[in-house]
Amino acid sequence: MTKTEKAQFDNIGLTWYPWIGKHYQTGGIYNKKILILGESHYGTEEDKWFNEDLTILSIQQKIGEAPGEEGKFYKKAFHTNIFKAFNEKPTTTKNLIDFWHSVSFFNYVQGSVGEKARQRPKGDDWSNSLNAVKKTFDILKPEVIVVLGYSLWENT
């Protein structure tokens, strides 16, 4: 994401910049602007990877585009599972790159839900994030929004 793109998201209440694939604006391989909405991040400020680029770095790492060591923290299958939900194609690097550069992604909850995985957002986490989410939708202008998870669906 360029500095100009990041500037659109400054001061709207986001903790982490969204991932925006290179071909998102033109619809990429799906010919539609698809936004994938995840639930939350976890971690603490002591974690070297826990910064405003966390969402971007996690996807860059998955598709081999993370700069230096910055993206090497994310070893989970989460992003591959999202790819598989959209595709019957094999999970080759090329297919992952084509997919992730065709979509945008960010997490609804704009604060860490805890230090480790499997921790759940609390009541205020949802409401405190609503304005930032709405403003992000206004900027990204998705044609399709895919919501990941029952809790997120129930709280959106």
Secondary structure as UniProt FT lines:
FT   HELIX           3..9
FT   TURN            10..13
FT   STRAND          19..20
FT   TURN            22..23
FT   HELIX           24..26
FT   HELIX           28..30
FT   STRAND          34..38
FT   TURN            45..46
FT   TURN            48..49
FT   TURN            52..53
FT   HELIX           54..62
FT   TURN            63..64
FT   TURN            68..73
FT   HELIX           78..86
FT   HELIX           93..100
FT   TURN            101..102
FT   STRAND          103..107
FT   TURN            117..118
FT   HELIX           123..140
FT   STRAND          144..147
FT   HELIX           150..155
//
